[in-house]
Amino acid sequence: MIPLVLGWLLPLALGVALMAALPRKEGDGTGAGELAWTLGSGWFMGALLLTFWMRALSAAGVKFSALAIGVPLALMAALVLGFVWRRRGRQWAAMLRGARRALAGADLAGWPRVAWLALLAWLVLRFALLLAEVVWRPLHPWDAWTQWATKARVWYELKSMVPFVPVAEWLEANGAAYYDAAPHYPGTVPLWQVWSSLLLGHWDDSLMNLPWWCTGVALALAIFGFLRGMGFEPLAALAGTWLVAALPLLDAHIALAGYADLPMAACLTLAGLAGYRWIQSRSPYDLVPALLFAAALPLIKNPGRIWLPLLLPGLVVALSPRYGQTIVAGAFAVVAATILVLAQTNFVLLGYRLNLTLDLPWHGLIDAYFTLANWHLLWYAVVAVAILGRKHLLAPAIAPLTAVVGSGLLFLIFGFAFTNARVWVEDQSTVNRATLHLAPLLGVWVILVFRAWARAPRTAQRPAAAAGS
């Protein structure tokens, strides 16, 4: 168990070191929430770079081993950490001291401190219980068992990324190739499981899923750091983090580790948040992680090929405040017209067949979002803030994120209404997993819009009374 923990601290050290070493503007990286943001996003950066290195070793014909993978990454992390400490050691020491005070709520008093400690204790207890679920529960069946761990088991045993092929090619190969339920899926998630198994020295379909728990913790840290960086007070930022971390489906995908939907949700959220930070800072400190997380989306799951371009509307709106919204609306119209044409040709996109029959599965969507205990009050909150904060949705400070979540919602509605995915909505088998990709980012958007509405003046200035009245 100790090698497993140390092995997953390695990507954290590497990612945090690289984040801290990125060029930045004066003052960037030392403000409120920056330590939490660096730790959370740094873990994802290191975990992704780990898989890139494993791909490179496999392509070069080097067999996987804990030493072949870990030693070069450890040396890189040590070098970069040494460089960072020489240049910013005092800043980081001050940030660590501030973090200790913040955890204890030393700067709060009265009921805010009680609320802070209660929420913090809730999060710690929740993640402790989720850790127990991950390390004790055997690999859950269905997709985790038939589409992802199959690749991990083969690659671990062979110490190399041998290809998986469609069933026709597998039959023709007469045993010389490998096949599972999704041979076309990318390898990032299985490579995490391979790394865990190499650290353990044996195949363990429970302990190998530790990175799913790390993903949940890192996502919570990154969201807290983002909200603090956006000017939220500590208690408000922690409450916002708690609201996102408490989503039942998100917690379920930590506990039932092995699916790719949680890593997809985390990378999409961090790509959106890092991009939003870059829009305001224009600093490489935010641009580099935004590009990395966005580029990683297709490497986690095939729908990432769709989620990646859906980040572009936010960028267009941000870079062209005057014409961006018009450009995005025009692009949506062009895409809609293109889809209408393709639907006439029996077009298949990522395994989903397009059709022109509007048959939105209302009952399944209402059950998934509003009736069943999948999302707590997230979708009620989305409707409420969209109505209450309608004047703020396209304000310059929120419009880029509104464009991203709006694009994501349109994508989900289109998929459920105009493809064969509607079949999986009524039986609740796919709708929530597809929605999970967008849900954490949507939760942060709700928090930002609600703050904008809460800060807006509530009463207009009354006209002066008529003379003599």
Buried (B, 14 or more C-beta within 10 A) or exposed (E): EEBBEEBBBBBBBBBBBBBBBBEBEEEBBBBBBBBBBBBBBBBBBBBBBBBBBBBEBBEEEBEBEBEBBBEEBBEBBEEBBEEBBEEBEEBBEEBEEBEEEBEEBEEBEEEBBEBBBEBBEBBEEBBEEBBEBBBEBEBBEEBBBEBBBBBBBBBBEEBBBBEBBEEEBBEEEEEEBBBBBBBEBBBBBBBBBBBBBBBBEEBBBBBBBBBBBBBBBBBBBBBBBBBBBBEBEBBBBBBBBBBBBBBBBBBBBBBBBBBBBBBBBBBBBBBBBBBBBBBEBEBBBBBBBBBBBBBBBBBBBBBBEBBBBBBBBBBBBBEEEEEBBEBBEEBBEEBEEEBEEEBEEEBEEEEBEBBEEEEBBEEBBEBBBBEEEBBBEBBEBBEBBBEBBEEBBEEEEBBBBBBBBBBBBBBBEBBBBBBEBBEBBBEBEBBBBBBBBBBBBBBBBBBBBBBBBEEEEEEEEEEEEEEEE
